[in-house]
């Protein structure tokens, strides 16, 4: 008997699982100046767990 270790889920994935959305993260830790650590990440669900990617902001004028 063999198992497919690459198999993520038994059910077919929903279409929303392939969509990345911007998520604001607040880390329950204080920075040096006493404020909470806040940031944004890209996030999507693969049917089993959340996957996160770094979000890098850019200035529209610099991109032109």
HELIX and SHEET records of a PDB file:
HELIX    1   1 UNK A   15  UNK A   18  5                                   4    
HELIX    2   2 UNK A   60  UNK A   63  1                                   4    
SHEET    1   A 3 UNK A  21  UNK A  30  0                                        
SHEET    2   A 3 UNK A  36  UNK A  45 -1                                        
SHEET    3   A 3 UNK A  50  UNK A  54 -1                                        
END                                                                             
